[in-house]
Amino acid sequence: MNPKLKVGDRVCLLYMSGEIKMNPGECGVVKSVDNVFGDIQYGVKWDNGSNLALLSDTDAWKLEKKQIKENELDRMNVLYKNIDSFRFFKMGFLYKYLKLVRDASIVNMFQSPPYLWMGSERIKHEYKYKDIHNEEAFDEMVAMSDQAQAEMINGVINYCTNFKFFNRLWWCYPLVL
C-alpha cells in the first residue's frame, strides 16, 4: 500500500480523493506527519504550490523513484496499474481490515479475500468451535467485518455507476436501473 513517510521525504501523488486540481504525478515534500483519529495524515508542500494533505485511508502515493528501494518498486507498479481501485474503494480501510485477518491467524493471505464480503455473522458461525490463536485480533476483525462487507458493496456500486465505464460494463446495468 502507501509507503510510510517521514518529514523531508519527496512523494509523488497517484490519487487524491475529491481533488480534481491534484493530478497523478504531482510531487512534493512531506512537511508534517499527524495521527488524526487513528489515520495518518501527511502535510505536503506540493511543487504546484498547494498545501493539501495526504490521507492514509483515501489517497494513494509513492516515494519519488530515487527514494524507492528495489523490492518496493514492483509493489508500487502493481498499485499504479490498478489505480482505479483507489477511486471506487476505501483501500485504506480494506488494507487495515486485511491486516487484522492476517493478525488473527485464521487463514493465510491467499485465503483472505472471502473475508472481505462474508460479514460478522458468517465469520462467527464458521469459527464458533474452532481454536483461535489471537482472539483479540479476531474480535477486532469480526467487529470490522460488516463495515468491510459494506465497503466492498459500495465500491462495486461506485464502479458500476461511474459514467465513463457504462459502455464497457454492460453487466452493471441491472444494478443501477
N, C-alpha and C positions, 0 to 999 in steps of 0.2 A: 504494500500500500504506500502511502506517502512516507518518505523518509523523515525521521525526526530531525528537527532543525535547531540550530543554536544561533545566538546573536552573531552577526557578521557573515553568515552563510549566504551565498548567492543562490537564488532559487528561480526556476522557470515555471510559469503557470501552464498547467494542462487544461484546467477547467475551473471556473469560479461561478458558483450558483447565483443566478439572478443578476449578474453584472454584464450587460451587453457591451460596455466600453472596454472591458478587460478581455483581450484576445489571447487565445492559446499561443504560447511562445514569448509572452511578455516576461521580462526578467527584472529582478530587484534584489535588494539586500534586506535580510531579516534584522529588524531594529529592536524587537521585544518578543518575549515568549511568556504567555499568560495562561493560567488554568481558569476557565470560565465555566462553572457548573459541571466540572468533570471533563470538559472538552478543551483541547489545547487550541489556543488562538495565537497566531504569529503576526505581529505587526510588521509590515513590509513597506519599505520605501521603494516604489516601483520606478524603473527607468523612465516611464512616461509621465512622471510627476505625481501619480496617485499615491495615496497612503492607505489603501484598503487592506484589511487584514485577511489572512488565510484562516479558514475554519477547518479544523481537522475532521469534522463529521460530514462536511458537504463539498469541500473543494478538493482539487487534485493538483499536485505539483511534483516536480523533480528537482534535484540539485543540478546546477549548471554542469555540463558534461565534464569539465576538467576536475570537478569535485566528486564525481560518481566513481565508486570502486567498480572493478570489472564484474564482480559477481552480482552487483545490483543493476548493471546495465541491461541484462536480459529481462529481469523482472520489470524494469521501467518500460521497456519496449512493449511488453505484453500489455501493460496498463495503457500505454499511449495508443495502441492499436484498438483497444476496447473502451475508448474514452466516452462513448455514448452511455455506457453503463453508469457513469457518474451523473449524467444528466437526468436519468429517469429513476435511479435507485439511490437510497441513502446508504452509500457504500461505507461510510464511517461507522454507522450503527451496525450494519451487517458484518463488518470486519470484527468489531468488538464482540458481537454475538458468536461468531465462529471461533474466536479465541477462547470464549467460555466453553464451547463444545469441546475444544481441544483440551482445556484445563480440567474439565470434568472427567476425562479419560474414559468415556463410554464408547467411542468409536475412533478410528484413525481419521485423518483429514480427508482421505479419499471417500470415506463413507459418510461425511458430514452434510452434503447438500440436502438430503431429505429433511434434515432438522430445521432448515430454513422455512419450510411450509407445514411442518407437522402440527404445531400448536401444542400448548401445555397439556391438555387432556390426553392426547395420544402419547406424548412422551412419558407422562406419569403412568399411564396404563402399561406401556412397554417395559418400564423399569420398576414396576411395583415390587417384584420379588427378586430382583437382581441385585448383586453386590455392587455398590458404587464406591469407587476408591476416594474420590474427592467430593464429598457431599455438599460442602459449602459452594463450590463452583457449580455443581449440578443444580442446586436450589436457585442460584442466581440465573443460570441458563434457563431453567424452567420459567422463572418469573419474567424473563425477556422473550420467551418463545412466541407468545401471542402477538407481541409487537413485531417480531421478525416476520411472522406469517403475514401480518397486515402490510408491512413494508414491501414484501415481495408482491403482494396483490396490487398495491398502489403503484409500484414500479412498472408492472406489466400494463396496467391501465394507462399510466402516463406514456409508456412507449407506444401503445396502440392508438392513443388519441392525438399524438403528435402529428400535425398536419402533413409534414413533409414525408412521412413514412406510409401514408394511406395507400398510395399506389403500389407499394411493394408488399403490404401486409393485408392481403385480401382476407385472411383468416381472422383478423381482428374485427371486421365489420359487425358481426353479431354482438360483440362485447359493447360497442358504443351506440348501437341503434336502439 
